[in-house]
Each structure stands twice: as structure tokens, then as C-alpha cells.
Amino acid sequence: MKKIIVPVDFSDHSAYAMEAAAILAKRNNSQILALHMLELSESSFSEQATNQPLNSIFFYKRAEQEFEEFLKRDFLKDVEVIPAIKKFKVFKEVNDVAKSEGADLIIMGSHGANGMNEIFVGSNTERVVRHSEIPVLVIKSKPENMKFDQVVYGCDFTDESISSYIKVTKFFEKMDSQVHLLYVNLPDFAFKSTNEMEARAAEFLKKTEGNLKKMKDVVFYSDYSIEKGVLNYSAKIGADLIAVSTHGRKGIAHFFEGSISEDIANHSVLPVITFKI
């Protein structure tokens, strides 16, 4: 892990993301690109040309001042941090920056929410997750040791999940993490017997691993929804991190099986890392 991107809006939650990045950077000798996006509205681009340079200079200088204060944190000592201010109209272009910089991971802070006050949906974090081609780690609170010893990866063991499964296993293989391959069995038309679940997982591992050695890591857990199953099992074993797959689509189907990944990222008190299918 050579480069980590942290989108920064100078809030407490982006500070949590920066601290998480600092911990990982020290552990992996990584560089941090602290990225502030000047999200200019369409009206800003349609203003008279004489006003545009003045507006850009004002916002850019203000961001520089805020960056200077934001990066004066003890946890950033001995960490290489490069501040960058980008003038983009939309936050989804973080992915373009990640690609051009050859980044390995994006870390973002998010409040998360419940019920009618969901704020992950439509937020900058959601937009980055939706468009990112590299893993996105969503941090909800001040990080501790960032040791991901126990990781729960929700997997349906379908062919569509093969690419994200490979990304997940490759990402965690150097962290000495125990990755639990969790299949949530539902009490409806999707219900499967133990034999059916085992056969499905075995076939998946034969395709991805060429053997069944990781069957010992497969867990079958029954619950009323996939989201509840992932969250409840993670709480049961004291997991450190939840990993989920995303399609990166727009609209009602922009996450696998509707909004499951989105809901997990929104409601989990644990850090959540997303991998694009």
C-alpha cells in the first residue's frame, strides 16, 4: 500500500479519516494525498468571465489556510502528507485523481445515520464509493489501532462476486487478517438448505482458489435480511471491519441487490471497506 487518498472537508470526520490513514501509512510506509475538492456549482461556471478568476482565487486561498491548520496534528508526525486542492464540479472525480495518482486506497469519514435522517445516501462518501475503482474505507469514529484482525466479508458466492472476492483476498493477505466469508441465509424464497449452501460455496472456491482450503473460513448465518445478518454476525464475533461489494451503478440498482451495501455502510458502527465488482 504505497499511496492513500483522503478527501478532506476539514470536518471532525475527515480528521478521523486522516488519522486512520496516518496509522496505516506508518505501518506500510505509505504516502498520503490529502485531497480537498472545490465543488463549484454550474452557476459558478456560467458567471461572467471577469468574476471567475476572483472567485477561484478566493476559495483556493481559503482552502490553503484551512489545510495549513488541519494538517497541524500530532498523529501526522513522520508521515508524508501531500495536500492537494482540485477544482472539480462533482465529487465523483475523486476516482479520476485516484487513477492518475496510482492510489491503492481511499479513506473517507462519514457520519452514517438511521431512519428518516439517512445522510450517507447522496453524500460525498456515497458518491465516492459509487464511482471508485479502488477500495474505499469508510470511517465512522476516531480510529484506534486499525488492526483488522477479524474481517467479515459478505458474499453470495455467485460468479458476479468473483472479481471482488479476488480483490478482497489480495487486499487482506498481507495484513494477516482472518477473513470470514459470510453467507446470510434468508427465510424467504432465497432460503437454502445447509447442503445447498455448502455446495454453492464449494463450487465458488473451486473457481476462485482451485481448492477447498478456505471452506474453513465460510460461515452460514440466518437472519431476516442480509444487512442484519452481516451486522449481527460482525457484532457476535467482535469483528474489526466489514467488507462489502458494490456495483457502482446509479439509481435503484447502484449497489448489489438494491441498497444492501449502502445500508451496511450507513448503519454499521464498524469501519466498512467497499470493493467494486
N, C-alpha and C positions, 0 to 999 in steps of 0.2 A: 504494500500500500504506500505509494510514493507521493500522491497528491490528494488532498481532501479539500472540497469546496464547501464553504459555509456561507450561505446567503444571510446577510445581516441587515436588520432594520433598526438596530440599536435598542431593541426591547430587552426585557429580562430573559425572555425565552430564547432570543437569538444569542444571548450571553451563555445560556445553558448549552446551546448547540456548540458554541465556540469552546467552552470548557471541555465538552465531550471530545471535540476534535483535538484539543491540546493533549488530552490524556492518550489518545490513540496515536497522535503524531510523535510524542515522546517514546512511546513503546515501539513504533515502527520506523522511526527516523524519517517521518513524513513532512512534507511542506503543506502549509495551509494557505489556501487562497480565500481571503475574506472578501466576499462579493456584495456590494451594495448596488441595487438596481434602481436607477432613476426612472420610475414608471411614469412616463409622460403621456398625458391623455391625447386623444385625437385632436382636441381643440388646440392643444399646445403646438401641434404640428401645422395647424391651419391658420395660426396667428400671423400677423404681418411679419415679414422677414426682419424688419428692424427690431422687433421685440424678442425674437427667438434667441439671439446670442446673449442678450442680457439675462433672460430667464435661465438659460442653461448655465451661465457663469454663476448666478446666484445660488442655484440648487447644488451645483458642483462644489462650490466653496463651502457651503453649509455642511455638505456631506463629508468633506475633508476634515472640517473641525470636529464633527461628531465622531469620525473614525479615530482621530488622534486621542480623544478621551476614552473611547470604547476599548481601545487596544492597550490601555494602561492597566493591565490586570496581572496580578501576581502569577496566575496559572499559565500565562503566556511566556514566562521567563524561559529562555533557552529553547524557544520554539520559533522556527522560521515562518513568519506570517507576512504574506504579501497582500496589502489592501488594494482593492480594485473597484472602481466606480464605472458602471456601464450605463449608457443612455439607451434604454430599450423601451418600447411601448408596452410590451407584455412580459410577464414574469416567466412564461414558459420558455423563454430563450436562455434560461439558465442551462438547459441541456446543450445549447449551441456552445456556450462557454466551456462546459464540461468536456465536450468532444474536442474543441480546439486546444484545450489545455492538457488533454490526456489524463483527466482525473479518474480516480478509482472509486470515489465515494462522495456523496453529497450528504451533509448533515444539516437538518433543519429543526428549529424549535417550533412547537405547536401547543396551543392551549388544550385542544380537544374539548369535547362538550357532550352533553346528553340532551335527549328530548328535543323540544322545540328550539333550543338555543344552539344547535349544532353549528360550529364555525369552521370545522375542517373543510366541509363542502364549500367549494368556491373560494377558499382561501389560497394564499400564495403557496402554502405547503401542498395543498391538494393539486394545484396546477403543476408544481414541480414534479410531484410523484407521477402525475398523469403522463407527462412528456419525457421524463428522464429515461435514458437508455442504460444508465448505470445505477447501482443500488442507492437508495435513499434511506437514510437512518433518521427516524422521527423521534425527537427527544421531548419529553413532557415536563421534566422537572430537573432540578440541579443534579448532575451526574455524580456518581460515587467513584467506584474503581473501574467501571467499564469493562469488567471481566465477564465475558459472555460464556460462562461455563456450561449453562443449560439453555439450549435454544429450542424453541418449539416451532417447527415448520409445518403449517397446514398444507396438506397435499391431497389431491383427489385421485392420484395415481392414473391419470389419463395421459394419452400421448401428447396432448397440448401442454402438459406440465413438464415435459422432459427438459426443455431448454432452460426453464427457470430452476428446476431441480439441479441441473448441472452447475448453474451459476451459484446456487446456494452452497452446494458441497465444496466447490472450489474456493469460495469466499472464506468458509469456516475451517478448511482443512489445516491452515497454518495457525489457527487460534487455539487449537487443542480443545475445541468445543464439543460437547455431547449434543448432537442434533437429533431431536425426537421427531420422527416422521409421523405426523398425526393425521389420521383419517377419522373424520367425525361422521358417525352413523346416525341418520335421522329417522324418526318414527313415522314416515310417510311413504310415498311411492318410491322414494330413494333408499328405503331400508334394505340392508343386505345382511345375509347370514354371515356367521364367522367364516365359514368355508369360502363364501363368495368374496369377502373382503381379503382374506389371505391369498386367494388365487389372483385377485387383481393386483395386490401389492407385489406378489412374487413375479408376475409377468412384467410389471413395471421395472423392477430391479434387474431382471434378466436383460431388458432392453438397455438400461442405463449403466449398469455395473458389470454385466456379463456373469454375475453370480448372485447368490442369495445371502452373502455375509451380513448385509445390513438389515436383514429381516429382524434381527435382534433390536434394531432401533425403531421399528414400526410399532405404532400404538393405535389401537382402535378404541374410540371413546364415543359413547352415546350421549346425545343431548338433543334439545328441541330446535336448535339452529346451529349452523356452522360457526357463527360468531360466538355464541355462548359456549360451544364446545371448545373452541380454541382458547378463549379467555379463562374458562373454568379449569381446563386441564393445566394451563400455564400456571394458574394460581395454586393448583393442587401440588405440583412438583416444585414450586418455588423457582420458576424459570426466570432467567435474566433478560431474555429477549424473545420477541415473536417475529418470525419471518413469514411473509406472505407474497403471493404472486399477483401481478397486475397485468392487464391487457394494455393499458394506456389508451383506451378508446374514449371517445367523447360521448356524452349523453347517458342514457339509462344503462347502457351496457359497457361503460368505460372501465369497469373492474370485473374480474371474473365472477360469474354467477351474480350479476347485478352489482350491488354495492357492498359486498361482504368485506373485501379488503379495506374499503373506505371506512366501513363501520368499525372494523377491528382497530384501525389506526386512530380513529376518533375516540373510541371508548376505552382503549387499553391504558392502564396506568404504567405499564411497562414500555420501554422503548420498542419501536416497531421498525423493521427494515423491509423495504419492498424490492422485489426483483421483477423486472419486466419480462413477460412471456415473449 
